[in-house]
Amino acid sequence: MALVEDTADPKHNLQAARQAYYERISKYDMAPLWEKLRELVGSEPKTQCAPAIWRFRDVKAMVMESAELISAKEAERRVLVLENPALRGQSRITQTLYAGLQLIMPGEIAPAHRHTASAIRLIIDGNGAYTSVEGERTYMSPGDFVLTANWTAHDHGNTSGRPMIWLDVLDLPTVNFFESMFAEHLDDETQTVRHQDGDSAAFFASGVLPDGAQVSALQSGKLSPVVNYTYARTRSAIAPPTAPFSCASRARAQRGSGTRNSPGAPATYSSRRHGNTIRTPRSVSQCCSRSPTGPPRKRSGSGGRSIEHICRRRSGAPVPLRWRNGGTHET
Ligand SMILES: [Fe+2]
């Protein structure tokens, strides 16, 4: 301190003294917290992610083109990763989630493996390819929501005559953050089918259990045991096809009955007793009215951003998606 007071430019010398100090302690792999404190602990949440939209009509041709360059077997998973524009090169769509469009052509197999990351899949295009999860082979249709919980064996195959595309979302960045990501490849390319299509939904989601079923086993896990939340069932939950219900009237009815639903009546995919279907991403399905009303909402969850996936429109009109920062995007 004496050094500073004795000089003509104490401010300059204080800075120089600090810098010299920082350099000395840096050799011991130490750094002053006070230089980073405001950056580390801000006054409000901040995200590096940027809002972005991938229109299927724009990207489908590029996804299809990948089939001419590499087979599903060679790629293991033929996927185009959706990278957040602010996080390019990091294979992530938000800070905590990976997303990609997977293509499987007729006759192809994506071989069986399992890994510590969990996956959710939203089926976009095509009909009749399957995903096998722990021996249950489910055939997929647009709008279906398929679960692959962490460390469950899974493979994909396309026995239909058409290409099939779906959106994969994995908690890869989260698992990588904990340095706990790894995978195992199974000996056989495809799993032996041990359960027929729809078995898990019939058993765990019907509201009825066979006499003598091991209820305690159902309660012990924190993951949903249902492999495929089919769109046919989801749609009836968010917008029953019969009058007088529309998306908006459904929302009003649910709010009126005390259900804590915001406009649009989103329905959460949930396990039987434990909330989210799998531990990390929260997944909701929502019926959007033609002209959604209400203020833009800030989404919680993955890096302050959500991944929206529009799988079907009831009308041909575009549905505006509004972001809190004022930008407007149309699907
Ligand atoms: Fe996988």
Residues whose N, C-alpha, C, O or C-beta is under 5 A from the ligand:
A	BS01	LIG	none
